Amino acid sequence: DVKVTQSSRYLVKRTGEKVFLECVQDMDHENMFWYRQDPGLGLRLIYFSYDVKMKEKGDIPEGYSVSREKKERFSLILESASTNQTSMYLCASSRRGQGTGSTDTQYFGPGTRLTVL
Amino acid sequence: GIQVEQSPPDLILQEGANSTLRCNFSDSVNNLQWFHQNPWGQLINLFYIPSGTKQNGRLSATTVATERYSLLYISSSQTTDSGVYFCAVERGTGNQFYFGTGTSLTVIP
């Protein structure tokens, strides 16, 4: 079974702090994703990576950066946390798809609920 | 980006009842997935279904890509089916999935 783990289940930080969220997958997937989930808004893509050291902006990249130095690990960085970044953060991974699709089934980690005070 | 609309937004069922959840999308897509998010927040993929029909136990899904919609059927619902069901679609280029806002399902005994 695919396993996607996230470094923390719950995190509380202060405004202005630098925050690191870590995600690790154990299935040698090429693609990795960071989403945030807010009530009434569904999941919104922050960044994704389709290979080591490669990254692409999603719909809401402002205030975030990412790092992918190894294939199995994808980190989300909040350079200076703000209260509007309080949210549930979800990491996912997938194999690169075959045929017409470029992404195979996505597998999600358990999520990190971040509160910024 | 592509618009993904799910209906109904909320649904309450008596245990044993059947239901149909709908996902409409505004543009042509290459891929579509259905997910279930349990009360603890974990997202589990149910179906990877860019077109056609698939079944897995009490759940089945149908995607009609040419008409830009997908349906998720839940038969003989159980309390463990409670949670939020999301539809996500991928467009033709890139690796980005777009999620709907979900259908919140509550199954009562």
Interface residues (C-beta under 8 A of the other chain):
Chain A: N31 F33 Y35 G40 L41 G42 L43 R44 L45 F48 Y50 E56 G58 D59 M88 L90 A92 S94 R96 G97 T100 G101 S102 T103 D104 T105 Q106 Y107 F108 P110 G111 R113
Chain B: G1 V4 N30 N31 Q33 F35 W40 G41 Q42 L43 I44 N45 Y48 P50 F86 A88 E90 G92 T93 G94 N95 Q96 F97 Y98 F99 G100 T101 G102
